[in-house]
Amino acid sequence: MGEYVMTIVTIGGAMPGPGAVTALVAAASVYFAEADTLVRDALANGTSLTFEDAQDYGLTPGLDAFCRNHGLSYHRAWIARPGVFDAGVKFWQPGMASPVEESADDGGEPMITLAALRNCHEAGETLSD
C-alpha cells in the first residue's frame, strides 16, 4: 500500500518537436488524469505546465526522466506524510549534472533546519553559499 500525498510538478522549456508533445502527454498521463488538456492548454497559451494530484510518496519518476531526456526543466514538490517522510522539492534544468532534492515546507518552499543553518554559520558559510 502506498502513501499518497499532494504533489505539484511544474515543467518549462521549449518542446523539442511535435512528437514530443504526444510523448509528454503519455508520460504525464501515468500520474495525472488531465494531462492531455493541461499540456495542450499550456502550449496554446505559451506558459509553463503545472500538474497537481496525489502521488505515491510524491514520486513521478517516469515524468522526471522524460523531462531530463527532452531537455525540459521541472520542479516537483510534495507534502509530508507525518511519521513516514518529510515534504520536499526536486528540480532539474538543462546543464545540471543531476536533479537536486531539498527539504521543503508543505507549501513547496525549500527550507533548512535551524541546526543545519547553525552548522553552516559556524563553518563560515553565508546564505549565498
C-alpha positions, -999 to +999 in steps of 0.1 A: +000+000+000+013+034-009+015+068+008-003+092-015+003+129-009-004+161-028+023+166-055+028+195-078+050+193-109+058+223-130+075+219-164+090+245-186+111+249-217+108+246-254+093+214-267+119+196-289+094+187-317+059+177-325+063+141-315+075+152-281+040+166-272+024+132-277+052+116-256+049+142-229+011+135-227+018+098-224+045+103-197+023+126-177-009+106-181+006+078-159+004+102-130-021+129-139-056+123-153-060+156-171-025+155-188-038+159-223-058+190-217-032+206-194-004+201-219-024+214-249-036+245-229+000+253-218+012+250-253-016+272-267-010+298-240+028+297-242+031+291-204+048+266-182+029+234-174+016+226-139+002+193-127-014+187-093-026+155-078-019+129-051+011+107-060+026+077-042+053+091-020+052+123-041+071+105-069+068+108-106+099+090-119+088+084-155+078+121-159+111+133-143+131+111-167+111+123-197+119+159-188+156+152-184+157+132-217+140+160-236+157+190-220+127+203-202+131+219-168+110+205-139+102+213-103+084+187-082+071+195-047+053+171-023+038+175+011+049+155+042+033+123+055+040+128+092+058+099+107+066+085+073+085+111+052+091+149+051+080+174+025+104+182-002+113+196-037+132+181-065+143+201-095+164+199-126+171+221-156+193+216-187+230+220-178+226+203-144+245+171-140+217+156-119+185+166-102+187+184-068+164+174-039+159+196-009+137+196+022+107+218+019+077+230+038+042+218+029+039+248+006+068+235-015+093+262-004+128+249+002+139+251+038+168+243+061+167+232+097+180+255+124+207+230+134+219+228+098+219+266+095+239+269+127+265+244+114+269+263+081+273+296+100+299+281+123+318+268+092+319+303+079+294+298+051+270+326+041+234+324+029+245+326-007+269+296-002 
